[in-house]
Amino acid sequence: MAFVFLVYHGWHSSIAVGAALGIPSFAQLLFGPIGGLFADRYHRPRYIALMYLFQGLSVMGLFLLSEIRSFSVWALISTIYVLFFVINSVDVMVGPSYTTLITDMVDAKQLVRWQSAVGSLGQGAWIVGTVITGSLIQYVGINPLLFVIVVLSVLSSLFILYVRESRQRSVAVRTQQRRLGSAINLVSGFPEAWRALRSHPFLWAFMWVISITNIPHNILLALPLFLSMDTNAGYTGFGIVEASLMIGTILGNLWFLRKNQTYRIRSLISTAFIIQSIAIALLTFGTAQRWIVGVAILMAVYGSTDSLFGPAYSYLSVSAPSSVRGQVLGLFNTISVLLNPVMSVFTGWVLTKLSTLEILAALIVIFGLVSIFVRRLPALDQSI
């Protein structure tokens, strides 16, 4: 959110914002598989701690740049893009390590509930930060917030060191390093990880469903700033709309925490897409009426559907071979966002040609058709 503020106020361009929102996907394309390799080959808590320290240094760079007034706008924004790419690359690099840690630490029958709990905690913290950020950017400025992010990165780095690898995992890592050497081989295990993805009907089908639907999903995620402006709510409204997405996701995750039970994955995914289609239809009406409260509520409904994909990701984690689980997750996430960087720039261009309401109308149709397609896809008919 702070980054969107810096870019938009530097260039006042929706294309620049669209390109900015494509950076996380671009980072995933480049570093997703490598992050999976680290998850399989090294001590995960120490690796995550190191990455968080590096992230803190990158945010400190943003902090210093925002204080410097002698750069041209082009040089300043370009440097901000590079630093934001580095920050998102860290998130991508540690993602597989977090997922495999949770998968190794809990019983497979409890995995959906544990991942929902972890997701709820993370999103809750994100909500608090988003609400505070949206208001404080408007009234205080960006620099105090960037400094807080630096402090939080350092604290996170220290906290993760208290997590311990299991003895079995430590032995497996040492054995693998003796066999393959301690140096990083960027293609180590990837052929096996690719075969695991390609040969498993669920993994293969789910990967392409997510890859294709990430395109309209990310288009919608690019709209909160413009929805806020269309309803005359300013940056405070932007923070509220962004927080509403996470509130919805938390409420959805809490639903999965109620009790341990078996879920039909195909039914959940199909239901998610049809709810998204209906929510966007109502969101279109709320935006036309300039009703920020209604927009926030409907974005929360949309956000709640993210939790319906949770069991599918849990099934993905337990289905991947343990020896290359991180690399399977890295490849899956990378292929899933293959088109996102280009589509994010395209979204920015579309916003200069079409109104927000016209884009929402197209998304209603897309998600409705996807729901019908998923319902007829037998490979997704699995339970966990």
LONU-244758 format. One record per residue (C-alpha): y, x, z. Coordinates in steps of 0.001 Angstrom, whole numbers, padded with zeros to 6 digits, always signed. Example, Ala and Ser with C-alpha at 12.3 -4.5 7.8 and 13.67 -1.06 7.14 Angstrom:
! LONU-244758
-004500+012300+007800;-001060+013670+007140;
! end
This chain:
! LONU-244758
+000000+000000+000000;+002381+002843+000823;+001487+004453-002484;+002257+001249-004451;+005630+001165-002700;+006413+004769-003695;+005429+004225-007343;+007129+000863-007781;+010385+002056-006248;+010265+005232-008315;+009701+003628-011715;+010061-000160-011228;+007233-000528-013746;+004222-002848-013599;+002381-000479-015944;+002932+002353-013466;+001557+000160-010672;-001438-000790-012818;-002134+002877-013547;-001828+003627-009833;-004415+001011-008965;-006804+002654-011431;-006765+005962-009561;-009493+005001-007017;-011827+004107-009881;-011008+007325-011735;-011793+009289-008577;-015096+007401-008313;-015982+008352-011881;-015470+012052-011232;-016704+012473-007678;-019092+009581-006970;-022237+011477-007999;-021081+014647-006211;-020467+012655-003021;-024020+011382-003289;-025299+014933-003665;-023538+016032-000473;-024987+013016+001345;-028501+014160+000432;-028063+017895+000968;-025809+018525+003988;-025049+017596+007594;-023218+014329+006996;-020989+014013+010119;-019645+017574+009716;-019070+017009+006021;-017195+013725+006662;-015041+015407+009326;-014072+018160+006882;-013143+015624+004222;-010942+013672+006624;-009032+016828+007529;-008473+017496+003838;-007277+013911+003395;-004805+014342+006243;-003357+017427+004530;-002932+015437+001295;-001093+012622+003075;+001096+015255+004697;+001953+016343+001159;+003085+012782+000369;+005156+012811+003547;+006917+016036+002542;+007505+014852-001028;+009136+011641+000148;+011617+013806+002087;+012543+015944-000916;+015338+014584-003098;+015744+017475-005580;+012826+016572-007889;+013284+014462-010998;+011745+010993-010818;+009069+012002-013347;+008061+015136-011420;+008073+013315-008089;+005955+010360-009229;+003540+012612-011126;+002967+014703-008003;+002478+011546-005943;-000179+010421-008430;-002025+013717-008029;-001956+013537-004237;-003087+009921-004245;-005972+010933-006505;-006964+013584-003969;-006774+011076-001099;-008986+008584-002938;-011394+011334-003972;-012055+012010-000288;-012940+008341+000268;-015302+008492-002699;-016909+011721-001488;-017715+010377+001986;-018838+006884+000924;-022506+007719+000222;-022707+009722+003459;-021573+006747+005508;-023951+004353+003753;-026984+006608+004076;-026156+007338+007725;-026218+003637+008579;-029374+003074+006539;-031154+005891+008375;-029968+004863+011837;-030974+001180+011897;-034096-000856+011228;-034239-002199+007655;-034623-005758+009009;-031313-005390+010862;-029452-003593+008078;-027508-006607+006769;-026181-007409+010245;-025245-003794+011023;-023482-003260+007718;-021612-006528+008251;-020565-005364+011724;-019345-001979+010468;-017541-003664+007603;-015827-006127+009952;-014579-003342+012216;-013240-001321+009318;-011568-004297+007699;-010089-005384+011014;-008422-002002+011374;-007288-002253+007763;-005702-005664+008401;-003679-004404+011349;-002460-001480+009278;-001614-003652+006274;+000392-006217+008222;+002295-003489+010026;+002828-001531+006815;+004155-004499+004832;+006837-005235+007403;+007730-001687+008433;+008139-000446+004856;+010810-003091+004451;+012610-002388+007738;+011832+001208+008765;+010842+003131+005649;+007786+004935+004360;+007879+008288+006189;+006922+007164+009732;+003924+005372+008262;+002739+008418+006334;+002926+010489+009507;+000781+007928+011359;-001824+008171+008579;-001958+011951+009036;-002586+011550+012778;-005286+008928+012188;-007052+011198+009672;-007252+013987+012246;-008499+011625+014971;-011162+010213+012624;-012308+013731+011817;-012811+014499+015505;-014513+011190+016276;-017166+011415+013547;-018391+014719+014994;-019858+012751+017914;-022386+011167+015523;-025676+013071+015454;-028156+013444+012633;-031740+012479+013481;-034193+015314+014009;-036236+014138+011036;-033176+014207+008794;-032136+017685+010019;-035595+019068+009291;-035589+017453+005833;-032173+018938+004994;-033204+022442+006104;-036437+022188+004124;-034570+021074+001025;-032023+023856+001350;-034791+026448+001658;-036432+025034-001445;-033286+024611-003563;-030943+027119-001932;-027749+026395+000002;-025501+026618-003071;-024386+023342-004607;-026231+022449-007804;-024262+019592-009353;-027257+018262-011277;-029776+018645-008460;-031740+015447-008056;-029730+013454-010598;-032591+013049-013098;-034740+011594-010314;-031856+009390-009128;-031261+008135-012672;-034956+007339-013125;-034903+005410-009843;-031962+003348-011067;-033343+002799-014548;-036875+001882-013523;-036008-000574-010745;-035173-004001-012279;-032935-005081-009405;-030970-001813-009192;-030418-001750-012936;-029374-005417-013263;-027166-005416-010156;-025409-002244-011294;-024351-003808-014594;-023365-007121-013030;-021037-005260-010666;-019788-002987-013457;-018782-005901-015692;-017355-008144-012973;-015364-005285-011431;-013009-005664-014404;-011722-009195-013612;-012061-008471-009882;-009708-005485-010086;-007292-007443-012260;-007016-009969-009443;-006628-007200-006840;-003673-005891-008854;-001842-009203-008480;-000908-009509-004752;+002407-007665-005242;+003311-009911-008166;+002075-013061-006410;+004347-012154-003519;+007302-011638-005827;+006573-014912-007683;+006692-016793-004371;+009894-014974-003275;+008103-013475-000229;+008998-009811-000857;+007072-006887+000596;+006353-008767+003794;+004558-011368+001692;+002724-008568-000109;+001408-007333+003241;+000388-010863+004238;-001481-011481+000975;-003282-008115+001183;-004211-008793+004809;-005481-012262+003867;-008043-010691+001557;-009427-008633+004437;-009308-011537+006896;-011483-013509+004507;-013922-010614+004178;-014134-010232+007961;-014840-013927+008437;-017550-013711+005796;-019121-010692+007464;-019037-012418+010848;-021035-015245+009311;-023829-012751+008577;-023698-011544+012184;-024709-014935+013588;-028431-014267+013437;-031027-012171+011669;-032572-014032+008750;-033815-013616+005181;-031305-014046+002344;-031872-014887-001328;-029712-012368-003142;-029381-014137-006498;-028239-017374-004873;-025641-015562-002773;-024157-013693-005746;-024020-016785-007956;-022375-018766-005149;-019827-015974-004669;-018687-016166-008282;-018361-019954-008355;-016330-019901-005114;-014104-017228-006662;-013526-019398-009715;-012555-022433-007605;-010352-020349-005281;-008465-018855-008228;-007919-022333-009689;-006296-023473-006444;-004448-020140-006192;-002868-020859-009575;-001503-024143-008249;-000236-022521-005024;+001590-019809-006972;+003193-022357-009301;+004487-024197-006218;+005776-020907-004699;+003736-021606-001567;+003071-018241+000057;+000999-019759+002883;-001309-021442+000383;-001559-018237-001652;-002520-016284+001483;-005174-018846+002493;-006741-018886-000967;-006777-015094-001158;-008646-015176+002167;-011191-017538+000619;-011561-015163-002319;-011936-012218+000056;-014674-014007+002005;-016894-013953-001074;-017123-010140-000881;-019415-010522+002117;-021876-012489-000021;-022625-009256-001897;-023518-007484+001359;-027258-008295+001344;-027483-007049-002257;-025989-003696-001254;-028326-003532+001748;-031276-004128-000565;-029923-001393-002831;-029852+001058+000097;-033422+000430+001219;-034810+000318-002347;-033505+003748-003370;-035869+006707-002702;-034826+008363+000573;-034842+011892-000915;-032108+011005-003448;-030620+007900-001821;-027111+009350-001723;-027249+010322-005384;-028563+006891-006372;-025637+005306-004525;-023212+007780-006112;-024473+007059-009632;-024513+003305-008975;-020902+003309-007763;-019759+005553-010605;-021274+003443-013367;-020023+000296-011642;-016396+001406-012073;-016820+002998-015505;-014166+000878-017213;-011834+000363-014263;-009286+003164-014927;-008624+001936-018469;-008606-001698-017359;-006107-000994-014576;-003615+000409-017097;-004428-002541-019371;-003692-004900-016472;-000272-003347-016037;+000382-003849-019761;-000877-007448-019628;+001548-008154-016779;+004393-007262-019135;+003113-009753-021740;+001636-012626-019723;+002691-014418-016593;+000675-014213-013382;-000361-017850-013874;-001760-017166-017351;-003840-014273-016035;-005191-016434-013209;-006210-019124-015700;-008280-016593-017650;-009975-015379-014455;-011026-018948-013575;-013065-019151-016778;-014518-015635-016491;-015863-016044-012948;-017264-019496-013742;-019238-018142-016711;-020483-015151-014686;-021823-017496-012006;-023924-019331-014600;-025214-016055-016077;-026229-014600-012696;-028095-017782-011772;-030335-017179-014810;-030983-013458-014167;-034549-013029-012795;-034142-009369-011771;-031735-010416-009017;-034213-012868-007501;-034938-010717-004430;-034817-011310-000680;-033837-009204+002298;
! end
